[in-house]
Amino acid sequence: MKITKKQLKQIIKEELENIISSAGAPYVVKRVGADEYFVKFVNRGEGDYETVFGSYDQAWTTDDEDRAVYMADLVTQRTGFQTTVEPVASV
C-alpha cells in the first residue's frame, strides 16, 4: 500500500492534534477588555509586587486549569483589573 504525500501530511496532522488534545490545553490569564496577558509578578521588596502584563508570546502558561483560575484571582486582587482564564488554543 502506497501513501501519498498529502495523505501522510493528513495522518501526521491528526496524530499531532490527538497528542495535543490528550495532553491538556495550556491556559493563559488575560486581562478583560485589553489585549494583555499576565506575564509575572516582580518583587519590589518588602512584600511589594508589581504585576507585569505583556503580549501573548510572553504570557505565563500552565496546564492546570485550577492553578490558572487561582492566578487569575490573584492578579485581579493585586491589580483591580478583571481577568479571565483562556485555553491557549482559543487565543
Backbone torsions as a table, in degrees:
resi	resn	phi	psi	omega
1	MET	NA	126.8	178.1
2	LYS	-99.3	145.8	177.0
3	ILE	-117.2	131.3	178.1
4	THR	-77.0	163.6	178.4
5	LYS	-59.7	-40.8	179.3
6	LYS	-63.1	-42.9	178.7
7	GLN	-64.5	-41.9	179.0
8	LEU	-61.8	-43.6	177.3
9	LYS	-59.8	-41.6	179.7
10	GLN	-64.6	-42.0	178.6
11	ILE	-62.9	-45.9	179.2
12	ILE	-62.4	-43.7	179.5
13	LYS	-59.8	-45.7	-179.9
14	GLU	-64.6	-40.8	179.2
15	GLU	-65.3	-42.0	177.5
16	LEU	-63.1	-41.7	177.6
17	GLU	-61.8	-40.2	178.0
18	ASN	-64.3	-42.7	179.6
19	ILE	-63.6	-45.8	-178.9
20	ILE	-64.8	-43.5	-178.2
21	SER	-69.2	-32.2	179.1
22	SER	-77.9	-21.4	-180.0
23	ALA	-78.5	-16.0	-177.1
24	GLY	91.8	132.6	-177.6
25	ALA	-75.8	134.5	173.0
26	PRO	-68.5	151.6	-178.5
27	TYR	-116.8	150.2	174.0
28	VAL	-124.0	158.8	175.8
29	VAL	-106.2	118.0	-176.3
30	LYS	-111.9	139.6	175.0
31	ARG	-75.9	128.0	-178.2
32	VAL	-69.0	134.0	177.1
33	GLY	82.3	5.2	179.3
34	ALA	-143.9	156.1	177.8
35	ASP	-92.7	55.9	-178.5
36	GLU	-127.9	146.7	-177.9
37	TYR	-126.0	146.4	177.1
38	PHE	-65.2	131.7	179.2
39	VAL	-108.2	-54.5	-177.8
40	LYS	-171.2	169.0	169.4
41	PHE	-102.7	136.6	177.6
42	VAL	-112.5	125.1	-179.9
43	ASN	-77.7	118.4	179.0
44	ARG	-97.2	5.8	178.3
45	GLY	100.1	148.6	177.3
46	GLU	52.2	42.3	176.4
47	GLY	75.5	9.0	178.8
48	ASP	-94.6	119.7	-178.8
49	TYR	-117.8	138.9	172.8
50	GLU	-102.2	135.3	177.6
51	THR	-93.6	126.2	-178.1
52	VAL	-103.7	125.9	173.1
53	PHE	-108.9	153.0	179.7
54	GLY	-158.4	-161.9	-177.7
55	SER	-77.7	168.5	178.0
56	TYR	-56.0	-40.5	-178.6
57	ASP	-64.0	-25.6	-179.1
58	GLN	-92.7	-8.5	-169.5
59	ALA	-60.5	143.3	171.7
60	TRP	-70.6	137.5	178.9
61	THR	-130.1	156.3	173.7
62	THR	-148.6	151.2	176.7
63	ASP	-87.3	-8.6	-176.1
64	ASP	-99.4	110.9	-177.4
65	GLU	-62.4	-37.9	178.7
66	ASP	-63.1	-40.3	177.8
67	ARG	-65.6	-39.7	178.5
68	ALA	-62.5	-42.9	178.8
69	VAL	-63.7	-42.4	177.4
70	TYR	-59.2	-46.3	-179.7
71	MET	-65.3	-38.9	178.0
72	ALA	-61.6	-43.0	177.3
73	ASP	-62.9	-41.6	179.4
74	LEU	-64.6	-43.0	178.2
75	VAL	-62.5	-43.0	178.5
76	THR	-61.7	-43.2	178.9
77	GLN	-62.1	-42.9	-175.1
78	ARG	-78.7	-25.0	-175.0
79	THR	-113.0	-25.7	-174.1
80	GLY	84.3	-4.4	177.6
81	PHE	-83.2	139.0	173.8
82	GLN	-72.6	137.6	179.1
83	THR	-129.2	161.7	178.0
84	THR	-139.3	154.4	177.2
85	VAL	-100.9	129.9	-179.6
86	GLU	-131.6	140.4	172.1
87	PRO	-66.6	143.6	-178.4
88	VAL	-56.9	-37.1	-178.0
89	ALA	-60.5	-27.4	-177.1
90	SER	-88.2	-5.6	-176.5
91	VAL	-87.0	NA	NA
